[in-house]
């Protein structure tokens, strides 16, 4: 994983996401997914830019299909946002960095 990004799995999901305080952004991805590779550098940049403000995680949907199923992930990449353990939003597909920054900023300011 890249600097500032943690890998989340079925075994540590509750500790890393549900019990986490503050804003958590999770990138649901898979190795075979082209669009996932396109958005990955953006996720990495955001992890560096928001160090200490946003917890950034990546979840491999192939290796953690139970979590992907539970949250009804139908397309990847999916970027999901949680605040204090509660899902507050999600974005499916590749979006511009500015779009993700605007979402993050609005969640941090709410």
N, C-alpha and C positions, 0 to 999 in steps of 0.2 A: 504494500500500500504506500501511497505517496505521503509526504510529510503533512501532518495535520489531519489525516483521514484514518479512521479506524475501520477495521472490517467487523461487521456485525453478523452473527449467525443465530440460528435457532436457540443455541445454548446460552448465549449472552444477551439476547434481545431484551428481556425484561430489565436487566440491570442497565444496559446501555441506552434504552429508549423509554420504556414505560416508567422506570423509577428516576429518570434523568430530570433535573431541574433546568428550566430555561428552554431555549430553542434548539431543536435537533433537526438536521436535514439528512435524509437518507436517499442515496442513489441506488435504486433497484436496477441491476444490470445482469448481463450474461456474457461470457467470453465470445460467443458466436455472433453477438449483436453489433452490427455496423454502427447504427446510430448511438449506441452506448459508447463506442470508441470515440465518436465525434464529440459528445458532451463531456467526456471524462476530463480533458484538460481544463474546461470551464469549472467543473466541480473542484478540481485541485486548486485553481486560482482562488476561488471563493473560500476554500478551507484556509488558505494562507491569509487572505484579506480579513477574514472574520475570526482569526485565532483569538480564543478567550471569550468570544461573544456567541458563537454558534458551534455546536458539536456536529461535525460532518462525518457521516458513516456511509459505507458501501455494503450492500447485501447482494450476494450472488444468488439469483433466483433459481438457478439449476441445482445448487447445493443446499438451498434452504426453501424448498418448494412449499413447506408447511406455512411459513410466514407469508410468502407470496400469495398463497391461496387464502389465508385468513384475511388479508387486506385486499383481496380481489384484484390483484395485479393482472391486467389483461394485455397490456402492451408495455414494452420496455424500450428505452429507459423511462422509468417513472421516478420523479423526485417527490418525496413525501416529506411533509413538515409536521413535527410534533412540538407542542409547547407544554411543559410540565407534565409529560406523559400522555397527553391527549392529542390525537390526530386533528390538525386544523386545516390542512390543505394538501393538494397534490397536483403535479403537472406531469402530463404524459407526452413523451416525444422530446425532440431536440428544440430548445428555445434559446434565444440570444442571452448572453451573460447579463445584459442590462435588465432583462425581464426577471431573472432570478434575483438579482440585486434589489430590485424594487420590491419584490415579495419579501425578501429577508428583512429589508429596512422597515417595511410596514409592520412585520411581526415583532421586530425588536422595539418598535415605538408604540406598540399597542398594550 
